[in-house]
Amino acid sequence: DALSLTEFELMEFLDVGLVEVTLALAHISEISSPPYLTALSLLEQCIQNEYLAGYFPTRLKGLDVALCGGIPFGVVTELVGPAGTGKTQ
């Protein structure tokens, strides 16, 4: 709720000054937002997870490359597509 109020509203509600409100909002924003990830760090995670958990290769080269080797073990994976495209095979 704190992030939906203005600084002035928080100052009145909490009976504190602008500095305290600004610091509190910065802290709340930091702990409630997921950390940013670069494409390189995602790729490194993908490669590391491939060695740790393993994967099931689909035998479709493009798909396996996009999935870093295939469908990863240990996660829920949903295959979707139009009827007759071989999802059940």
N, C-alpha and C positions, 0 to 999 in steps of 0.2 A: 504494500500500500504506500510505502514511503516514496517510491519512485513515481507514483501517480500524482503526488501533491507538489505544489510549487514550493520554492525555498521559503517564501514568506509564510505560507501556510504552516510549514514545518516549524519555522521559528516561533510562530504563535502557539502552535499545539504543544511543542516541547519546552517552550519558554527558555530558549537558548539563542545564542547569537549566530550570525551568518557564517562565521568561520567553523563553528561546530557542525552546523547543518551541512556545509559544503564537504567537510571531511567525512561525515557520516554517509552522505550520498555517494561519495567516491568509493568508500569501503563497501557499501551495499551493492553498488554496481559491479565492483570487482569480484565479490564472492558469489553473486547470483548469475554472472555471465560465464559461459564456457570459455576456456582459453582458445585463442586463435591457433590454427594449425596451418603451416605452409604446405604447399604441394609436395615439397621435398620430404617434410616430416611424415606426411601421409604415406608416401611411397616407401619410406624407410620402415614405417610401422607395418605396412603391407608385406614387405619382404621378411621382416622379423617374424610376423605372425605365420607366414608360410612355413618357416622352419619349425616353429613351436607347435602349431596345431595341425598342420597338414591340410590337404585339400583333395577334392574329388575332381579329376580332370573331366571336362565335358567332351573332349576330343574335337571341339570346334576351336581352331587356332585363335581366331579373333576374340572369341568370348573368354577363352582361357587366359589370353594376354591381358584383357581388360580386368579379369578377376584375379590377376597375379597367380595364375596356375590352375584355377578351377574354382568350384564351389567349396568354400571353407568348411571344415569340420567344426562342430561345436556351436553353430549358429542356425537360426531358423531362416530358411531361404524359400521364397515363394516364386514359382515359375508361372508366368502369365503370358498369354498370347491368344491369337484367334484360334478357333477350332481347326483341327487338322494340321497343326504345325509341329506335332511330335512331342508335346509336353509330357505325355504319359509313357514314353518309351524309355 
